[in-house]
Amino acid sequence: MKYDIQVIKNENLPDSLIDFLNYLETIKSASVNTITGYKADLIVFFRFMMIYTGKVQADLVEFEEIDIR
């Protein structure tokens, strides 16, 4: 039997985020749109937290370029 499960891989994302997105797809059977939405929202949240915790200075880098690994 063949399953249509695609493992999300991206070197620019933290392992915990990749694991969560894979969990949504495999265990919770979330739709592609749901997973895409969660991914976008969590990337923005992780970038915000990098600035908020002082790990990145917002005036030195563009928001979209913040590395969240």
C-alpha positions in Angstrom: 0.0 0.0 0.0 1.3 3.4 -0.9 0.7 6.5 1.2 0.8 10.0 -0.1 2.8 11.5 2.8 5.3 14.2 2.0 7.9 15.0 4.6 8.6 18.7 5.0 12.3 19.5 4.7 13.8 22.9 4.8 17.2 23.7 6.1 16.1 27.3 7.0 13.6 26.1 9.5 14.2 24.9 13.1 13.8 21.2 13.6 10.9 21.8 16.1 8.9 23.7 13.4 9.6 21.0 10.8 8.5 18.3 13.2 5.3 20.2 14.1 4.4 20.7 10.4 5.0 17.0 9.7 2.8 16.1 12.8 0.0 18.3 11.4 0.2 16.5 8.1 0.7 12.9 9.2 -1.1 12.6 12.6 -3.8 15.4 12.4 -4.3 15.0 8.6 -4.4 18.8 8.2 -4.9 20.2 4.7 -2.1 21.7 2.7 -3.6 25.2 3.1 -3.7 24.7 6.9 -0.1 23.6 7.0 1.0 26.5 4.7 -0.8 28.9 7.0 0.7 27.5 10.2 4.2 27.6 8.5 3.8 31.3 7.5 2.5 32.4 10.9 5.1 30.5 12.9 7.9 31.8 10.8 6.7 35.4 11.5 6.4 34.5 15.2 9.9 33.1 15.4 11.4 36.1 13.6 9.5 38.4 16.0 10.8 36.5 19.0 14.4 36.8 17.7 14.0 40.6 17.8 12.0 40.6 21.0 14.6 38.5 22.9 17.5 40.7 21.5 19.1 37.9 19.5 18.8 40.1 16.4 18.8 43.9 16.0 15.9 44.9 13.9 17.6 48.0 12.5 20.5 46.0 11.1 18.6 43.4 9.1 15.4 43.1 7.1 12.6 41.2 8.8 12.3 38.7 6.0 16.0 37.9 6.2 16.1 37.0 9.9 17.5 33.4 10.3 15.3 31.5 12.7 17.4 28.3 12.9 
